[in-house]
Amino acid sequence: MASGSVSNLRIVLLGKNESENNEVGNIILGTTAFQSKALSYSQLLNEKISGQVEKRHITVIKTNLLQTHLLQHQIVKGVGECVSLSAPGPHSIALILQYKDFTEDDMRSVYNVLSLFSKQAIKHTIVVTTDEDSFSSKITSKLWNNVIHNLIKDCGGGHLKFDSKDSGWRSEILKRTEDILKKEHEEFLICNMYEDGGDGSSVDGNLSRSGSSGRDDDKHKEDHAESIKTGRGGGG
């Protein structure tokens, strides 16, 4: 591990495809931490899991804030909960996209959610694509892809193609996160909706999980937490 690297990183996953979000989160944590079938609470907006990865404490907060059925007040509440789970602030946001189904509405949703975190959120964002850009033969798709590429240019962490078979991919996204912090001269992203909440803890060799439901009652303020013991411990 390079000298000066951050030993405690908090990464937010933002994407509308839950299975893709799960896979990216699991690669970062080095174990099967996020599992769709394990979530009986279907309205979950944020799920946080921490573990020891490559001699660092890594916290991943998986969000479902780009779901099309969500109303604006639910998104606002979900962002606030995510900010609390990543307190005092996330180091980076992994924006997980698929070329094949990224629409104009998705683009608006992305900018809406990022603006709720902070005006600087896009500078802390890494675009992660999980499929190939295969639409170059169609003029209309090429024009739309230019919009996607402009989004990538706006993001401080640039573009990173997801590859679950590349053993160095996890190290690369951690490095991108640290590069963002150096470039922005910040310890972490300071969010508009800052809430002074604990960022959770994990025991070496374990994963610590917590989540928030996003429902409109006061129960969203109660932490739902459980420990998940694994034999791998997320080591890299």
C-alpha positions in Angstrom: 0.0 0.0 0.0 1.4 3.3 -1.0 2.5 5.8 1.7 -0.1 8.5 2.4 -3.0 6.3 1.3 -6.3 6.8 3.1 -6.9 3.9 5.6 -10.6 4.5 6.0 -12.6 5.0 2.8 -16.3 5.6 2.4 -17.7 4.9 -1.1 -21.3 5.5 -2.2 -22.7 3.3 -5.0 -25.3 5.1 -7.2 -27.0 3.2 -10.0 -30.5 2.1 -11.0 -29.6 -1.6 -11.6 -29.5 -3.4 -8.3 -27.7 -6.5 -9.5 -25.0 -4.4 -11.1 -24.7 -2.3 -7.9 -24.4 -5.5 -5.8 -21.7 -6.9 -8.1 -19.6 -3.7 -8.0 -20.0 -3.5 -4.2 -19.0 -7.1 -3.7 -15.9 -6.7 -5.8 -14.9 -3.6 -3.8 -15.4 -5.4 -0.5 -13.8 -8.6 -1.7 -16.7 -10.9 -0.7 -20.4 -11.6 -1.3 -21.7 -8.9 1.0 -24.6 -7.4 -1.0 -27.3 -10.0 -1.9 -30.6 -9.0 -3.5 -32.4 -12.2 -2.3 -31.4 -11.4 1.3 -33.3 -8.1 1.3 -36.9 -8.8 2.2 -37.4 -5.0 2.8 -38.0 -4.1 -0.8 -38.3 -0.4 -0.2 -34.7 -0.2 1.0 -33.0 3.0 -0.3 -29.6 2.7 1.4 -27.6 -0.2 2.6 -24.2 0.1 4.3 -21.6 -2.6 4.7 -18.0 -2.2 6.0 -15.0 -4.5 6.0 -11.3 -4.8 6.0 -9.9 -4.6 2.4 -6.3 -4.4 1.4 -5.3 -3.3 4.9 -7.9 -0.6 4.9 -11.3 -0.1 6.5 -13.7 0.3 3.5 -17.4 1.3 3.9 -19.7 0.9 0.9 -23.1 2.5 0.9 -25.3 1.0 -1.8 -28.2 3.3 -2.8 -31.4 2.8 -4.8 -31.9 6.6 -5.3 -32.2 6.4 -9.1 -35.3 4.2 -9.1 -38.0 5.7 -11.4 -40.9 5.1 -9.0 -39.4 7.4 -6.3 -40.9 10.8 -5.7 -38.7 13.8 -5.1 -39.4 14.0 -1.3 -38.4 10.3 -1.1 -35.2 11.0 -3.0 -34.4 14.0 -0.7 -35.0 11.8 2.4 -32.9 9.0 0.9 -30.0 11.3 0.2 -30.2 12.6 3.8 -30.0 9.0 5.1 -27.1 8.2 2.8 -25.3 11.3 4.1 -25.9 10.1 7.7 -24.6 6.6 6.9 -21.5 8.0 5.3 -20.8 10.7 8.0 -18.8 12.8 8.1 -19.0 12.5 4.3 -18.3 10.1 1.5 -14.9 10.1 -0.2 -16.3 9.1 -3.6 -19.5 8.2 -5.5 -19.4 5.4 -7.9 -22.0 6.2 -10.6 -22.8 2.8 -12.1 -24.2 3.0 -15.7 -25.2 0.8 -18.5 -24.9 2.2 -22.0 -27.7 0.0 -23.3 -30.4 1.5 -21.1 -29.1 4.9 -20.0 -31.9 7.4 -20.9 -32.4 11.1 -20.8 -34.5 10.7 -17.7 -31.7 8.8 -16.1 -29.3 11.7 -16.9 -31.7 14.1 -15.2 -32.0 11.8 -12.2 -28.3 11.6 -11.8 -27.7 15.3 -11.8 -30.7 15.7 -9.4 -29.4 13.2 -6.9 -25.8 14.5 -7.1 -26.9 18.1 -6.5 -28.7 17.0 -3.4 -25.5 15.7 -2.0 -23.5 18.8 -2.8 -22.5 21.1 -5.6 -19.1 19.5 -5.5 -20.5 15.9 -5.6 -19.8 15.5 -9.3 -16.1 16.2 -8.6 -16.1 13.2 -6.3 -17.9 11.0 -8.8 -16.4 8.1 -10.8 -18.4 6.8 -13.8 -18.4 3.0 -13.7 -19.8 1.3 -16.8 -20.7 -2.4 -16.7 -21.3 -2.9 -20.5 -19.8 -1.9 -23.8 -20.4 1.2 -25.8 -21.9 -0.6 -28.8 -24.1 2.0 -30.4 -21.6 3.8 -32.6 -23.3 2.6 -35.8 -26.5 4.7 -35.2 -26.3 8.4 -35.5 -29.0 9.2 -32.9 -27.3 6.9 -30.4 -23.9 8.5 -31.2 -25.4 11.9 -30.3 -26.8 10.5 -27.0 -23.5 8.8 -26.2 -21.8 12.2 -26.5 -24.0 13.3 -23.6 -22.8 10.3 -21.6 -19.2 11.2 -22.5 -19.8 14.8 -21.4 -21.0 13.4 -18.1 -17.8 11.4 -17.8 -15.8 14.6 -18.4 -17.7 16.4 -15.7 -16.9 13.7 -13.1 -13.8 14.2 -11.2 -12.9 10.5 -11.1 -13.4 10.1 -14.9 -14.5 6.7 -16.4 -13.7 3.2 -15.2 -14.9 0.1 -17.1 -16.0 -2.5 -14.6 -14.3 -5.9 -14.9 -15.1 -8.5 -12.3 -12.3 -10.8 -13.6 -9.6 -8.2 -13.3 -7.8 -8.7 -10.0 -6.6 -5.2 -10.0 -9.9 -3.5 -10.6 -10.6 -3.0 -6.8 -7.3 -1.4 -6.3 -7.9 0.9 -9.2 -11.2 2.3 -7.9 -9.6 2.8 -4.5 -6.7 4.7 -6.2 -9.2 6.8 -8.2 -10.9 7.7 -4.9 -7.6 8.8 -3.4 -6.7 10.7 -6.5 -10.0 12.7 -6.2 -9.2 13.7 -2.7 -5.7 14.9 -3.7 -7.0 16.8 -6.6 -9.8 18.5 -4.7 -7.6 19.0 -1.6 -10.3 17.6 0.6 -10.5 14.9 3.2 -14.0 13.9 2.0 -17.1 15.4 0.3 -18.9 17.9 2.5 -22.6 17.4 1.9 -25.4 19.9 1.9 -27.5 17.7 4.1 -24.8 17.0 6.6 -26.1 15.1 9.6 -23.9 14.2 12.6 -24.3 10.4 12.6 -22.0 7.6 13.4 -20.4 6.0 10.5 -20.6 2.5 12.0 -17.8 0.1 12.8 -16.7 -3.3 11.9 -14.5 -5.9 13.5 -11.5 -7.2 11.6 -12.6 -10.2 9.6 -16.3 -9.3 9.7 -18.6 -7.2 7.7 -20.9 -4.7 9.4 -24.2 -4.1 7.7 -26.9 -1.4 8.3 -29.7 0.0 6.2 -32.5 2.5 6.1 -35.9 1.9 4.6 -36.8 5.3 3.2 -40.4 4.9 4.3 -42.2 8.1 5.3 -42.6 7.3 9.0 -40.1 7.9 11.8 -38.8 4.4 11.7 -36.3 5.3 9.1 -34.3 6.9 11.8 -33.8 3.6 13.6 -30.7 1.7 12.6 -31.2 -1.7 11.2 -27.9 -3.5 11.8 -26.5 -7.0 11.8 -23.1 -8.5 11.6 -22.2 -10.8 8.8 -19.3 -13.1 9.4 -17.3 -14.4 6.4 -14.4 -16.6 6.0 -12.7 -14.3 3.6 -12.7 -11.0 5.5 -12.5 -9.0 2.3 -8.8 -9.3 2.0 -7.1 -8.3 -1.2 
